[in-house]
């Protein structure tokens, strides 16, 4: 029972990270129509920026919380700037092109970021994660000590999901994003700044990817490849939500985290969780209403 409770907390924490990453995919897709296969690579590069600040540039006499804060801020600021640059330099000019063209461009961005990161940080595995909460902070659940970092991840995922939903529903700019999502042409005729909405969407999506990458570092021996492959889990969760529903995306992320974690009690394989994610993707594509998926894909 204690082991089951521990694995449940770990699974929910992983699920929270998958939910965060998937929210970024859904946000960019809903607003700009781009299925961003470079999402994981964007989060990876920003995570390494944060890692470099935390372990390479922090002063040894700084308190731990200050080093963590500066590292996370550096990663998030870089991610927002990268998203803004990609929208202005690349995706603004292909806004009216076919969805497959825009998807192929994101694959090119993925390869460019992966190559650049490999040149800078090599392909070594890194064992020094970034903990948002101190490791000394623990709670007891069913007599099992749980690190505060796990709780922070779950709370962050839920808070961001509710916050993003409230932003889209109740703010003027959020309504503009929804209008662009429904019809960019009609939104522009009504005076909605489509270009600005696209830029903000890419900034927010990239920032969310960076946050997911930073939060997952305590769970894996990460490198440029493993962080990039977070796109598989994120895409599985996003597809559960049909690439449009924020609540279903979050639910899908948490469910996927549990599905990937519980079998590890009996099966010790590094590739098994990725297999689970791929099976979920295939299951969603096969079982989900094909007409609904077609409507989403041709938005």
Phi, psi and omega per residue, in radians:
X1 nan -0.718 3.135
X2 -1.130 -0.714 3.122
X3 -1.129 -0.696 3.130
X4 -1.096 -0.736 3.122
X5 -1.111 -0.715 3.135
X6 -1.119 -0.788 3.135
X7 -1.162 -0.548 3.102
X8 -1.136 -0.768 3.118
X9 -1.114 -0.754 3.108
X10 -1.090 -0.750 -3.141
X11 -1.115 -0.709 3.109
X12 -1.166 -0.627 3.102
X13 -1.143 -0.822 3.074
X14 -1.063 -0.721 3.112
X15 -1.076 -0.630 3.078
X16 -1.102 -0.677 3.104
X17 -1.168 -0.767 3.105
X18 -1.072 -0.676 3.123
X19 -1.101 -0.775 3.122
X20 -1.033 -0.873 -3.121
X21 -1.067 -0.703 -3.122
X22 -1.183 -0.607 3.110
X23 -1.043 -0.654 3.103
X24 -1.124 -0.720 3.105
X25 -1.081 -0.816 -3.100
X26 -1.135 -0.728 -3.119
X27 -1.059 -0.835 -3.134
X28 -1.150 -0.715 -3.102
X29 -1.184 -0.778 -3.119
X30 -1.067 -0.634 -3.020
X31 -1.563 -0.660 -3.018
X32 -2.001 -0.205 -3.118
X33 1.352 0.228 -3.129
X34 -1.768 2.084 3.002
X35 -1.473 1.795 -2.899
X36 -1.509 1.661 3.090
X37 -1.297 -0.178 3.095
X38 -1.547 0.106 -3.059
X39 -1.017 -0.800 3.140
X40 -1.140 -0.695 -3.139
X41 -1.174 -0.630 3.087
X42 -1.123 -0.746 3.081
X43 -1.147 -0.669 3.123
X44 -1.057 -0.881 -3.077
X45 -1.100 -0.728 3.131
X46 -1.171 -0.618 3.106
X47 -1.127 -0.702 3.115
X48 -1.201 -0.543 3.020
X49 -1.076 -0.813 3.110
X50 -1.097 -0.740 3.132
X51 -1.072 -0.730 -3.134
X52 -1.102 -0.729 3.118
X53 -1.160 -0.721 -3.051
X54 -1.207 -0.771 -3.040
X55 -1.815 -0.272 -3.073
X56 -1.874 -0.566 -3.011
X57 -2.036 -0.172 -3.138
X58 -1.236 2.502 3.124
X59 -1.350 2.365 -3.072
X60 -1.092 -0.359 -3.117
X61 -1.647 -0.011 3.076
X62 -1.260 2.559 3.021
X63 -1.137 2.653 -3.072
X64 -1.024 -0.672 -3.097
X65 -1.152 -0.556 3.137
X66 -1.240 -0.727 3.088
X67 -1.071 -0.753 3.117
X68 -1.095 -0.800 -3.121
X69 -1.065 -0.816 -3.127
X70 -1.126 -0.692 -3.137
X71 -1.132 -0.828 -3.131
X72 -1.107 -0.763 3.112
X73 -1.074 -0.721 3.123
X74 -1.073 -0.789 3.129
X75 -1.106 -0.731 -3.106
X76 -1.235 -0.714 3.120
X77 -1.123 -0.773 3.100
X78 -1.051 -0.756 -3.123
X79 -1.082 -0.779 3.131
X80 -1.082 -0.744 3.108
X81 -1.120 -0.690 3.117
X82 -1.128 -0.749 3.103
X83 -1.083 -0.733 3.117
X84 -1.108 -0.759 -3.140
X85 -1.091 -0.784 -3.121
X86 -1.105 -0.665 3.139
X87 -1.174 -0.786 -3.117
X88 -1.221 -0.734 -3.000
X89 -1.490 -0.461 -3.013
X90 -2.164 -1.125 -2.867
X91 -1.358 -0.348 3.063
X92 -1.123 -0.529 -3.057
X93 -1.507 -0.145 3.126
X94 -2.105 0.418 -3.049
X95 -1.040 -0.616 -3.082
X96 -1.660 0.054 -3.133
X97 -1.359 2.938 -3.115
X98 -1.125 2.614 -3.139
X99 -0.970 -0.639 -3.118
X100 -1.160 -0.599 3.107
X101 -1.123 -0.796 -3.134
X102 -1.150 -0.631 3.108
X103 -1.138 -0.720 3.121
X104 -1.112 -0.660 3.104
X105 -1.078 -0.694 3.125
X106 -1.131 -0.555 3.069
X107 -1.138 -0.677 3.067
X108 -1.091 -0.710 3.080
X109 -1.095 -0.722 3.097
X110 -0.988 -0.863 -3.098
X111 -1.126 -0.656 3.135
X112 -1.146 -0.783 -3.140
X113 -1.169 -0.699 3.131
X114 -1.096 -0.754 -3.132
X115 -1.155 -0.765 3.138
X116 -1.094 -0.753 3.138
X117 -1.134 -0.664 3.125
X118 -1.141 -0.613 3.105
X119 -1.201 -0.650 -3.075
X120 -1.412 -0.896 -3.025
X121 -1.884 0.093 -3.140
X122 1.088 -2.916 3.137
X123 -1.901 0.449 3.137
X124 -1.263 2.653 3.007
X125 -1.538 2.397 -3.092
X126 -1.911 2.339 -3.054
X127 -1.958 0.228 -3.125
X128 -1.953 1.611 -3.065
X129 -1.375 2.972 3.044
X130 -1.834 1.947 3.108
X131 -1.617 2.176 3.111
X132 -1.242 -0.722 3.095
X133 -1.895 2.531 3.133
X134 -1.003 2.489 -3.135
X135 -1.152 -0.347 -3.123
X136 -1.333 -0.254 3.120
X137 -1.466 2.025 -3.121
X138 -2.347 2.709 3.034
X139 -2.196 2.850 3.135
X140 -1.994 2.143 3.082
X141 -2.185 2.023 -3.086
X142 0.948 0.757 3.137
X143 1.125 0.325 3.101
X144 -1.948 2.122 3.121
X145 -1.214 2.229 -3.111
X146 -2.095 2.209 3.109
X147 -1.152 2.538 -3.131
X148 -1.095 -0.418 -3.137
X149 -1.057 -0.636 3.108
X150 -1.128 -0.746 -3.131
X151 -1.151 -0.696 3.130
X152 -1.050 -0.723 -3.123
X153 -1.114 -0.816 -3.137
X154 -1.082 -0.808 -3.136
X155 -1.123 -0.709 -3.133
X156 -1.103 -0.727 -3.137
X157 -1.111 -0.816 -3.138
X158 -1.168 -0.714 -3.130
X159 -1.125 -0.742 3.140
X160 -1.166 -0.676 3.134
X161 -1.109 -0.834 3.123
X162 -1.155 -0.697 -3.138
X163 -1.130 -0.733 3.131
X164 -1.164 -0.717 3.094
X165 -1.087 -0.746 3.118
X166 -1.152 -0.669 3.122
X167 -1.079 -0.790 -3.130
X168 -1.202 -0.519 -3.028
X169 -1.561 -0.647 -2.925
X170 -1.965 -0.186 -3.127
X171 -1.779 2.711 3.139
X172 -1.083 -0.760 -3.131
X173 -1.208 -0.601 3.083
X174 -1.107 -0.701 3.081
X175 -1.148 -0.598 3.059
X176 -1.105 -0.690 3.107
X177 -1.126 -0.687 3.104
X178 -1.173 -0.644 3.117
X179 -1.138 -0.747 3.098
X180 -1.126 -0.637 3.109
X181 -1.080 -0.716 -3.125
X182 -1.236 -0.809 -3.121
X183 -2.837 1.778 3.132
X184 -1.019 -0.662 -3.119
X185 -1.146 -0.846 3.129
X186 -1.125 -0.664 3.134
X187 -1.097 -0.722 3.130
X188 -1.151 -0.600 3.110
X189 -1.162 -0.505 3.108
X190 -1.540 0.132 3.061
X191 1.546 0.191 3.113
X192 -1.307 2.252 3.134
X193 -1.289 1.525 -3.039
X194 -1.051 -0.715 3.141
X195 -1.092 -0.762 3.140
X196 -1.152 -0.702 3.116
X197 -1.071 -0.748 3.112
X198 -1.100 -0.718 3.141
X199 -1.105 -0.786 3.137
X200 -1.133 -0.659 3.126
X201 -1.085 -0.764 3.117
X202 -1.175 -0.655 3.086
X203 -1.091 -0.842 -3.121
X204 -1.154 -0.739 -3.141
X205 -1.089 -0.751 3.118
X206 -1.159 -0.692 3.120
X207 -1.091 -0.740 3.122
X208 -1.125 -0.688 3.097
X209 -1.077 -0.715 3.124
X210 -1.108 -0.751 3.140
X211 -1.082 -0.737 3.109
X212 -1.104 -0.730 3.128
X213 -1.098 -0.748 3.130
X214 -1.118 -0.731 -3.074
X215 -1.219 -0.439 -3.078
X216 -1.498 -0.165 -3.081
X217 -1.032 -0.559 3.095
X218 -1.247 -0.219 -3.039
X219 -1.621 -0.341 -3.017
X220 -2.393 2.754 2.901
X221 -1.433 1.611 -2.876
X222 -1.503 2.653 3.006
X223 -2.564 -3.042 -3.069
X224 -1.124 -0.513 -3.112
X225 -1.405 -0.834 -3.071
X226 -1.106 -0.649 3.101
X227 -1.217 -0.643 3.108
X228 -1.131 -0.619 -3.107
X229 -1.240 -0.049 3.006
X230 -1.029 -0.366 3.112
X231 -1.030 -0.551 -3.115
X232 -1.141 -0.849 3.129
X233 -1.159 -0.710 -3.133
X234 -1.129 -0.730 -3.137
X235 -1.157 -0.650 3.093
X236 -1.065 -0.801 3.124
X237 -1.144 -0.699 -3.135
X238 -1.138 -0.649 3.131
X239 -1.206 -0.567 3.059
X240 -1.041 -0.627 3.075
X241 -1.489 0.155 3.121
X242 1.171 0.283 -3.099
X243 1.133 0.240 3.142
X244 -2.342 -0.573 -3.020
X245 -1.590 2.033 3.102
X246 -1.174 -0.806 3.134
X247 -1.054 -0.774 3.141
X248 -1.184 -0.560 3.091
X249 -1.122 -0.794 3.117
X250 -1.110 -0.799 3.103
X251 -1.042 -0.729 3.120
X252 -1.110 -0.666 3.112
X253 -1.105 -0.806 3.134
X254 -1.142 -0.716 3.117
X255 -1.091 -0.736 3.130
X256 -1.119 -0.682 3.098
X257 -1.038 -0.733 3.111
X258 -1.204 -0.720 -3.134
X259 -1.101 -0.576 3.135
X260 -1.421 -0.423 -3.029
X261 -1.577 -0.788 -3.063
X262 -0.981 -0.774 -3.126
X263 -1.104 -0.368 -3.121
X264 -1.220 -0.159 3.016
X265 -1.158 -0.446 -3.097
X266 -2.115 -0.461 -3.070
X267 -2.017 1.985 3.135
X268 -1.758 1.646 -3.126
X269 -2.591 2.246 -3.119
X270 -1.154 -0.529 -3.096
X271 -1.535 -0.161 -3.054
X272 -1.114 -0.781 3.112
X273 -1.014 -0.690 3.101
X274 -1.101 -0.633 3.098
X275 -1.098 -0.724 3.098
X276 -1.032 -0.803 -3.134
X277 -1.076 -0.750 3.130
X278 -1.131 -0.674 3.102
X279 -1.146 -0.649 3.086
X280 -1.118 -0.751 3.114
X281 -1.035 -0.819 3.139
X282 -1.112 -0.725 -3.127
X283 -1.102 -0.741 -3.140
X284 -1.136 -0.754 -3.124
X285 -1.145 -0.557 -3.124
X286 -1.442 -0.759 -2.990
X287 -1.474 -0.644 -3.061
X288 -1.111 2.635 -3.139
X289 -0.935 1.966 -3.108
X290 -1.019 -0.606 3.141
X291 -1.134 -0.652 3.111
X292 -1.172 -0.719 3.112
X293 -1.149 -0.634 3.120
X294 -1.134 -0.694 3.125
X295 -1.121 -0.683 3.116
X296 -1.170 -0.745 -3.048
X297 -1.204 -0.420 -3.090
X298 -1.790 0.238 3.132
X299 -1.093 nan nan
